[in-house]
Amino acid sequence: MEREQLRAESTLVVTVKSSGEFHDNVTDGIETLERGDAVNSTPTLSFSSYDDLMGTLTPRVLDLIEAIRREKPASINETARVVNRDVKNVHEELSRLAQLGIIFFEEDGQSKRPVVWFDELIINLPFDPETGDTATAAP
């Protein structure tokens, strides 16, 4: 989605999907577009494993996202001050979040302002063997 489209959205869904399921969803979306039908879905970020999701959306990262939403810092340096962390580490984390589409940057001269485009983050954890869930229930 383009930035302007994202600004109109208020929810980001984060989930875990197997590569096969992800492929099927992309294929279905392409077929829908080829038919000329509108694809009307909530923006979704899919991880291939629970470990990847939990390694990315750590409590520290969620605090960073929340601080950006609340404080609206004007730059990466200001973001680091708001969360009382090292600028280099915050920059690396923000770059990773931007690559994933969780945030984007608005550039103003030399400054890059991080923007969280959603108001709500929904984490969907399906318990399905295809998604890598290997936990078994005790009798």
Contacts in CASP RR format, 6 or more apart in sequence:
PFRMAT RR
TARGET T0000
AUTHOR 0000-0000-0000
METHOD contacts of the structure
MODEL  1
MEREQLRAESTLVVTVKSSGEFHDNVTDGIETLERGDAVNSTPTLSFSSY
DDLMGTLTPRVLDLIEAIRREKPASINETARVVNRDVKNVHEELSRLAQL
GIIFFEEDGQSKRPVVWFDELIINLPFDPETGDTATAAP
1 9 0 8 1.000
1 43 0 8 1.000
3 104 0 8 1.000
3 117 0 8 1.000
6 43 0 8 1.000
6 104 0 8 1.000
6 117 0 8 1.000
6 118 0 8 1.000
7 117 0 8 1.000
9 42 0 8 1.000
9 43 0 8 1.000
9 117 0 8 1.000
9 118 0 8 1.000
10 118 0 8 1.000
10 119 0 8 1.000
10 120 0 8 1.000
11 42 0 8 1.000
11 43 0 8 1.000
11 118 0 8 1.000
11 119 0 8 1.000
11 120 0 8 1.000
11 121 0 8 1.000
11 122 0 8 1.000
12 42 0 8 1.000
12 43 0 8 1.000
12 44 0 8 1.000
12 45 0 8 1.000
12 102 0 8 1.000
12 117 0 8 1.000
12 118 0 8 1.000
12 120 0 8 1.000
12 121 0 8 1.000
12 122 0 8 1.000
13 42 0 8 1.000
13 43 0 8 1.000
13 44 0 8 1.000
13 45 0 8 1.000
13 122 0 8 1.000
13 123 0 8 1.000
13 124 0 8 1.000
14 44 0 8 1.000
14 45 0 8 1.000
14 46 0 8 1.000
14 47 0 8 1.000
14 53 0 8 1.000
14 57 0 8 1.000
14 121 0 8 1.000
14 122 0 8 1.000
14 123 0 8 1.000
14 124 0 8 1.000
15 44 0 8 1.000
15 45 0 8 1.000
15 46 0 8 1.000
15 47 0 8 1.000
15 123 0 8 1.000
15 124 0 8 1.000
15 125 0 8 1.000
15 126 0 8 1.000
16 46 0 8 1.000
16 47 0 8 1.000
16 48 0 8 1.000
16 49 0 8 1.000
16 50 0 8 1.000
16 52 0 8 1.000
16 53 0 8 1.000
16 124 0 8 1.000
16 125 0 8 1.000
16 126 0 8 1.000
16 131 0 8 1.000
16 132 0 8 1.000
17 25 0 8 1.000
17 46 0 8 1.000
17 47 0 8 1.000
17 48 0 8 1.000
17 126 0 8 1.000
17 131 0 8 1.000
18 48 0 8 1.000
18 128 0 8 1.000
18 130 0 8 1.000
18 131 0 8 1.000
18 132 0 8 1.000
19 48 0 8 1.000
20 130 0 8 1.000
21 130 0 8 1.000
21 131 0 8 1.000
22 46 0 8 1.000
22 48 0 8 1.000
29 39 0 8 1.000
32 38 0 8 1.000
32 39 0 8 1.000
33 39 0 8 1.000
43 118 0 8 1.000
45 100 0 8 1.000
45 101 0 8 1.000
45 102 0 8 1.000
47 53 0 8 1.000
47 56 0 8 1.000
49 131 0 8 1.000
49 132 0 8 1.000
50 125 0 8 1.000
50 131 0 8 1.000
50 132 0 8 1.000
50 133 0 8 1.000
53 123 0 8 1.000
53 125 0 8 1.000
56 96 0 8 1.000
56 100 0 8 1.000
57 123 0 8 1.000
61 93 0 8 1.000
61 97 0 8 1.000
62 121 0 8 1.000
63 83 0 8 1.000
64 79 0 8 1.000
64 83 0 8 1.000
64 90 0 8 1.000
64 93 0 8 1.000
64 94 0 8 1.000
64 97 0 8 1.000
65 97 0 8 1.000
65 102 0 8 1.000
65 103 0 8 1.000
65 116 0 8 1.000
65 121 0 8 1.000
67 73 0 8 1.000
67 79 0 8 1.000
67 82 0 8 1.000
67 83 0 8 1.000
68 79 0 8 1.000
68 82 0 8 1.000
68 103 0 8 1.000
68 114 0 8 1.000
68 115 0 8 1.000
68 116 0 8 1.000
69 116 0 8 1.000
69 119 0 8 1.000
71 82 0 8 1.000
73 79 0 8 1.000
73 81 0 8 1.000
73 82 0 8 1.000
73 113 0 8 1.000
73 114 0 8 1.000
74 108 0 8 1.000
74 111 0 8 1.000
74 113 0 8 1.000
75 111 0 8 1.000
75 112 0 8 1.000
75 113 0 8 1.000
76 87 0 8 1.000
76 90 0 8 1.000
76 91 0 8 1.000
76 94 0 8 1.000
76 111 0 8 1.000
76 112 0 8 1.000
76 114 0 8 1.000
77 87 0 8 1.000
79 90 0 8 1.000
79 94 0 8 1.000
79 114 0 8 1.000
80 86 0 8 1.000
80 87 0 8 1.000
80 89 0 8 1.000
80 90 0 8 1.000
80 91 0 8 1.000
83 90 0 8 1.000
94 103 0 8 1.000
94 105 0 8 1.000
94 114 0 8 1.000
97 103 0 8 1.000
97 114 0 8 1.000
98 104 0 8 1.000
98 105 0 8 1.000
98 114 0 8 1.000
102 116 0 8 1.000
103 114 0 8 1.000
103 115 0 8 1.000
103 116 0 8 1.000
103 117 0 8 1.000
104 114 0 8 1.000
104 115 0 8 1.000
104 117 0 8 1.000
105 112 0 8 1.000
105 113 0 8 1.000
105 114 0 8 1.000
105 115 0 8 1.000
106 112 0 8 1.000
106 113 0 8 1.000
106 115 0 8 1.000
107 113 0 8 1.000
126 133 0 8 1.000
127 133 0 8 1.000
127 135 0 8 1.000
END
